[in-house]
Amino acid sequence: MPYVTDANQKQHGRLQVLDSDMAIHLFVGLLLGLAVYGLMENAEWLRENAHVAYPGWVLALSWPTLLLLGYRHGHRLRGLGWVSGFCALLVLLAFYTGWQAPPLDDDSFLPVWLAIVLGSDTFGWSMVVACFVALIHLQPAIWGSDRDYATVFELSWRNFLTVFLSVLLVLGVWQVTLLWGELFELIGIEFFVTLFEKDWFMCPVLGMSFALGLNSFGTASSMIAQVSTLLSRFFWLLLPILALATTCFLLVLPFTGLQLLWDSNLGTGILITANFWGLFFLNAVYQTGERLPYPRTIHRTLSVAIFLFPVLIGLAAYGLALRIAQDGWTPAHCWTLLYIVLLALFSLGYARAIAWHRDDWPAILPRINHLMSWVVLASLLLTASPLLDFRTISAWSYFSRIESGELSVEDMDSDHVRELGRPGRIKLDALLERLEESDPQAALAVRARFAEGEEIGGWTPRQLARIVMRPEPFEVTAGLVEVLDPNRSRPPDVLYRVDLGAGETAEVVAVWVVASGYVESRCATWRDGGWVDCGQEFTNLTDLSDVTDLSEKELLEVLGAAEFQVVIPDRPYKGLRIGEHLLLEHN
């Protein structure tokens, strides 16, 4: 029996741990790939059911990633518990957000998960940032390590670089598989090209590649430290330049005025961007604040520029206030306000530290950043909850402007209301209910503006929605459109479904208001399995007492609201009477 030293036993134990850790990572990566494959296979259904798409993708992407980033041998169950609990909260918030959101755009070329991340509601990005911030607090809790700012700062860089490099690895594996297939296709073997085009194969492969990257790069502490040091040096060069640019801008601004800033429509966004990158460069360079990265003269000059950061964000807030006064609250305005508030808290905290601690203000950075990380996390989670629902706020603002008369019903933006999702639909339904009683024609116009679906015989959904159907709405088919409007001139203003006795079922009478006092009508009846024409008439109504001197709009109101009945004259067919006039006699 060979002699085994303690060193060999320890080495053998470490290898076993590494093998088990690798196996767990690959297994979780496989689950990630299978979950993504399942969601991709049901992409079309998920586009129509955002309340399932949002939590499905959040769970599929966040749980494996957070679990593997928080994984450490000896703390598996604790890590599983903390990560699963946090992801359960994310799923609930994602379900609520998807329930409130409109269906995902069918015409979008983006896959569902990317449409969620890059969507106009910013939900995807907010969840990415929330996971990033939460993770740097979860990891010390899982591992039982110190929770000081130095640990949090190191973890933030490590997590970012680990995920970034793992994503690059996934892209590299994907490119290599493409090259693999092309190489074999050159010699007439198309098996690999076909295999690598299958989602059921590539999703698990790429999922395991991502997990392999998290395992490999997450344990390469020295490499991560070197890359973060290199990036810090890069930002060390950029911070003075950005500080000089913002300071010069603020010095020149009193001579140019603010109007040019707001006329560009980009002023608020540029100010927020400058403030964000200034704060980011500042933290990347000063890090934990234990030492001064610049000579004292440059440090003091930078302190002046940083002390002016609240002025930048104050100007951004003023620009946003102008937009809100003009357009009301929108989801974009709500998100912009949240960015401004968070950046203002950071900027004011740093300015206060400079005012009170002079050259030693970097030592206060850890305290401010640690507190603000919880504020940022709480804010992002609240935006996905009923407590701070930007769609609900925007819907209330938009329809309040309509009710107050600030915005007319005719000027309603149907695309904007659709983007408001469920809150927008609730407010729209309430508006339509009021308009049905006070102004039926306006209600009809609003319904037409929001009509959706496919064309029927050349009539668009919006055109169909504008037609008044009496006595109640009924199905319009392409065959009926062919008979009533053979020239595709324009849809009728009113459709009547009445039994004139000409065919096997009730007839359809279409009426057009041609001009004030003039109407054109056409009748269609069902015979031998299809719609056929049963008469057409052009009528002058100006001699009738109940429609004399009526405008086209008033005549439409009469046709849409007056009582109508079928009359039986002394002849072998019936007619339709509206008010005192027989509109149509058919053969």
N, C-alpha and C positions, 0 to 999 in steps of 0.2 A: 504494500500500500504506500503510495507516494506521500511524502511529507508535505503537509499543508500548513503554511504560516498564517499568523493572524492577518498579515497584510493581504495575503491572497484571499482569505475569507472575506475581508472587507471589500476588496475589489470585486469579488464575485457577487457580493450583496448589492453593491452599487449598480452593477450591470443588470441584475435582476430587477431592481427598482426602475432603471431606465427603460428596460424592455416592457415592464408593466405599464409605465407611464405612456410610452409610445403606443402601446396597444389601446389604451383608453382614449388617447387623442384620435387615433385612426377610427375607432368605433364611433366616437361622437361626430367626427367628420363625415362618416358614412351616413349617420342619422341626418346630419345637415343636408347632405346631397340628396337623400331620398325625400326629405321634406320639401326641398326646393323643386325637385322633379314633380312631386304630387301637385304642388301649387301651379307650376307651369302647365301641367296637363289640363288644369281646370281654369286657365287664364280667362277665357271668354265668359264663363259663368261668374268668375270673381269680379270682372269689370262691372257687372250688373248688381253685384252684392258686396258693396264696399264694407259693410259691417262684418263680413267674413274675411275679405281680402286684407284689411288692415291688421286685425289681430293675428291672422294666419302668417303673414310675412314677418310681423314683429317677433312672434314666437320662434319662427324658423331661423331667423338670422341672429336674434339677440341671445337666446338661451345657450346655443352651442358656443358662441364667441365668448360670452362672459364667463361661462363655466370653465372653458379651457384657459382663459387669461387668469382666472382666479384659482386655477388648479395648483395644488401642491401636495406632494406625497405626505400622508399622515393627517391631512385635513380634508379628505374627500367628502365625507358626509356633511361637514360643516359648510364647505363650499357649495355643495348641492343644495342645501337648505337655504342659504342666503341668496344664491343666484335664482333659484326657483321662486322664492318669495318675491323678489324684485321683479322678475319677469311676469309673474302673475299679475302684479300691479300694472305693468306695461300693457298686458293683454286686455285688461279691463278698460284702461284708458283708450287703447286702440279700438276696441269694440264701440265705445261711445263715439269716438271721432268718426269711425266708419259709418255708424248709424246716422250721424248728422251730415255726413258728406254726400255730395251728389255722386251718381255712378261715374266710374272712371271713363275717360274719353275713349270711345270705340275707334276713333280715327287716329289715335296716337300711335306712332311707330315704336314707342318705348314699351318694354315689357312692364307687367303690372308692378313689380317691386320697384323698378326705377321710376315709374310714374308716381308712385307713392312718395319716394324720396325727393324727387324733383318737382312734386306737385305744387300748385299755387298756394296751398294752405300751409306749406312749410312744416307739415307734421313729421315727415321723414327725417329732415335735418334736425328738428328739435329732439326727436328720439335718439338720434346718433349722439348728439351732444349730451343729452341726459344720461345715456349709458356710459359715456366717457367719464363724466363727472362722478356718477355713482360708483363706477368701478374703482376709482382711486380711494374711495372710502370703504368699499366692500373688501378689498384685498387685505388691508391691515386687520379688519375684523375677522376675516377667515383664517388668516395665518397667525393671529395673536401677536403681531409685531407692533412696534411703536407707531403712533398716529401723528407724529410731529410733522411740521411742514416740509422738512427736508425729505422725509420718506414719501410724502404725497407728491412733491415736485419730481422726485426721481421716478416714481411710478407713472406719472403723467407722460413723461418722455418715453419711458420704456414701453408703455402700452401703445402709444401712438406709432412709434417706430416698428414695433412688432406687428401690428395690424397692417401698416403700410407695406412692409416688406413681404408679409404673407400674401397680400393682394397681388403684389408684383410676381410672387412665385406662382400664383394661380394663373395669371396672364401668361407667364412663361411656359407653364405646362400646357396651356391651351395652344400656344403658338407651336410648341414642339410636336404636339399631336397632329396639328395641321401639316407640318413639314413631314412627319412620319408618313401620313397618308399619301402626300404628294410623291414622296420618294418611291413608295411601292407601286403607285399608279403609273410611274414611268416605265416599269417593267411588266405592266399588264395585270397587276394584282390590285383589285379595287376593294378588297375585303375591308382594309383598314379605313379607307375613305368613308365607306358606308357605315362602319362601326362608329367612327368618331363623330358622325353627324347625328347619331342617336342620343336624344336627351337622357334616356334611361341609363346610358353608359357614362356619358360625360359628366352629368350632375354628381353622381357619387365619386367619380375620379377627382373632379375639381374640389368637392367638399373635403375629401381626405387630403388633397394637396394643401388646402388652406389650414387644416388642422396640423398637418406636418410642419408647415411654416410657423404656426404659433408655438409648437413644441421646440423647434430648432432655434428660432430667433429669440424666443422668450427666455431661454436659458443661456444665451450668449451675452452675458452681462458686460464683458469687456468691450465687445463690438458695439453694443448699444451705447455704452458710455463714450466711446470714441466718436461715434456719429453725432451724438447730442452735443459733444464738445465742439465738433466742427460746425454744426449748425449755430451754436451759440456765438462762435467767432464770426460767422456770416452776419448774424443779426447785430453783433457788436459794431460792425462797419455801417450798417443801414440806419441804426437808431439816430446817430447825430445828424445824418442827412435829412431824415424825416422830421426831426425836431426843428432843424433850420427852416425847412419848407413851411411847416405850420406856423412858426413864429413870424416869418416874413409875411405870410398870408394875412395873419391877424394885424400886423402893423400897416399893411397897405390897404386893408379893407375900409377903414374910415374915410379914405380919400376916393374910393370907387363907389361906395354905397352898397346896399344889399340887393337892390333891384336886379342887377345883372346876375346875381347869384340865384335868385328865384326864377328868373326868366328862362333859365336853361332846363328847368324841370329835373335837374340832376343834383342840385345843390345839397339837399338834405342827405341823399345817399352818399355823396362824396365826403361830406363832413363826418358822417358816421364811419365810413371806411377809414378815413385818416385817423380818427380817434381810436378805432379798434386796433389798427396795425401799430399805432404808437404804444398802446398798452401792451400789446403782444410782444413787440420788440423789447420793451422795457423789462417785462418779466423774464424773457428768455436770456437777457444779458445780466441783470442784477440777481436773478435766481433767488436764492434764500436770503440775500441781503447781508451775508456775513463779511463780504469784502467789497471794496470799490473797484469796479472793472476799468475805470478811466482815471486819468490824473485828476487831482482835485479841481483844477481850473475848468476842465471839460465837464466834470461832474456837476459843478455849480451852474454852469451854463445850461446843461440839460435840465437841471432842477427848475430853472426859470421856464423853459419850454413846457415841462410836464405840469408846472403850476398853472399854465394857461389852457390845459386840456379841457377843463370845465367850460371855457368860453366856446370852444369848438362844439361841444355837445349842446350847449345852450342855444347856439345859432341853429343847430339841427332841429332842436325842439321848436323853435320859432317857425322854421320852415314847415314843419309838420303841422303846426297849428293853422297856418295859412291854408294848407291843403284840406284839412278837416273842415274849416269854415267854408271852403268852396264845394267840396264833394261829400261831406259827412264822413261817418266812420265806415271803413271797409276793412276786410281781414288784413290787407297789406298795411293800412294805417295802424291797425292794432299791433301788428308785429313790429312795425317801426317804432311805435311808442315803447314797447317792451325793450327793444334794443337800446333806445335812448335812456330809459330809466336805469338799466343795468350798467351801461357804460358811464352814466352820470354818477352812479354810486361808487364805481371804481375810481373815476377821475377825481371826485370830491374827496374820497378817502385818501388818495395819494397827495392831493393839494393840501389837505389838512395836516398830513404827516410832514410835508415840507415846511409848512408854516410853523409847526410846533417843534419839530426836531432838527430843523436846519440841515446840515450836512449828513446827519445820522438817520435821515428818513428811510433809507433802504432797510434798516433793521425792523421797521414797522410793516413792511410788505407781507411777511408771512401771516401776521395777524389779520390783515385786511383780506388777503386772498383766501385764507382758510374759511373765514366767515362768509365771504361772497360766493364761495363754491356751493355752500348750502343754499344761499339765496337763488343762485342760478338754477340749481337742480329743482328747487321747489317751484320756481316760476315756470319752468318748462313743463313740469308735470301738471301744474294747474291749468295751463293753456289747453291741455287735452282732456279737461274735466268740465263738468257743468258749471263750476265756480268761475271760470274765466274762458268761456266759449266765445271766440272771436266771431264765429258765424252768427250766433244769436245776437251779439251786440251790433253787428253790422246790419242784420235784417231789421232789427228794431230801428236803427238810425235811418235806413233807406226808406222804409215805409212810413216812418214818422214825417219825413220830408214830403212824401206824397200826400199824406193826410192834412198837413199844414198848408198845402198849396205851393210850397217852395219848388216842388217838382211835379209836373203834370203827368197824368196817366199816359198820355200819348208819348211822353219822352222816357218811359220806363225802359231800362236796359235789360232785355231778356237774358242775355248771357251772364250778366252780373247776378241776377236773381237766381239763375240755375247754379252758379258757383256757390251761392249761399246754402245750397243743400236743403235739408229738412226744415230748418228755421225759415228759410226763404219761401218754401212751399206753404208752410203754415200761415205766414203773413199774407201770401198771395191769395190763398183760399179765403181768408177773412176779408180781404179787399174785394174779391169777386162777389162774395155774399152781400156786401153792402152795395156794390154797384148794381147787382141784379135788381135791387129794390129801387135805387135812386136813378140809375142811368143804364138801362139794359143794353143800349148800343155801345156804350163805353165798355161794359162787361164783355160783350161779344168781341170787340176789338182786342181787349186784353187776352182773352182766351185764344184768339187767332195768333197773337204774337208768341204765345208760349206753346203752341201746338207742335207735336213731334210725331214722327213716324215716316212711312214711305208714301210716295205718290200713288193715287188711285185713278187710273185712266187719264193721267195728265194733270189731275187736280192735286195740288200740294196739301200737306196737313194744315198749313196756315190758311189756305183758301177754304178748305173744308170747314175749319173751325169758324170761319166768318159767316157761313150759311146758317140762316135761321131755319130750323126743322120743326114742323108742326104736324100733329099735335104734340109729338115728342121725338127726340132724336132716334134715328134708325140707321141701319147699315147701308152704305153707299158702295156699290160694286163698280168694277171697270166697265161691265156691260151696260149698266144704267147710265154711266157718264157718256158712253159712246152714243147713246140715243138722245140724251138731253142736250149734249153739247158736242155735236159731231165735228164742228169746225174749230174746237178748242179756243173759242174766242175768250170767254171768261166764265167762271162758275156763276150760277144763279144767286140771287139775293135771298130767296126764300124757297124752301121745298115743302110741299104738302103731301102727306100720305093719306089718301082718301079712297074710298070704294066708290068708283064711278060706274061699276058694272060692265066694264069693257073687256076684262080679262079674267084670269083664274084667281088672282089675288088683288089686293088694293092697289090702285094706281099711284103714280108719283107725278105731281104737277110742279114744274119748275117755273119760277117767276123772276124776271129781270126788270128792274126799274131802269128804263132807257133814258128818260128825261123827266122833268117835272110834269106830272100828269100823264105820262105814257109808260105802259108796261108791255113787256113781251112775255108770253107764256108758252110752255110746251108740255105735253103730257106723254108719259111712257106707261105701258101696261105689260103684264107678263103673259105671254102666250107660247105654248108649245116649247117650254123649257128655256125661254129667253125673253129679254126686254125688247119691245117693239114700239115704234112711234104711234101715237093715237091722236095727234092733232097739234096745231100750232096757231097762235093768234097774236096779233099786235093790236092793243086796245088803247083808246084815248079816254082818259078818266076825267078830263077837266070839266065836263058837263054835270058831274055828279056832285050832289050837295055835300057829301061827307068828305070829299077829297079836293074840293075847289081851292085853287091857289096854294096847294101844298107843295113845299119844296121836296127835292128828292129824299132828303133825310127824314122829313115828316111823313112822306109816303111810305118809306121803309118801316117807320114805326107803326103805321096803320096796318101794313101787310103782316107785320110780325106780332101784332097784339089784338087786332080786331077779330071778332067772332066770325067763324066761317062755317058753312054747311053745304051739304050736297042737296041740290034741288032736282026734282023729277018733272021736267016739262012734258008737254004733250007731244012727245017724239020718242024714237027708240034709243035714246041715250040720255045720260045725266050730265049735269054741269056742276061747277064749283062756284058758290056765291060767297063773296067776301063783302061784308057790309050790305050795301044795296045793289051790288053789281055782280053780274055773271062773268067771271073772268074767262072761262074756257068752255067751249062746246066742241067735243071731239067726235069723230066718226068711227 
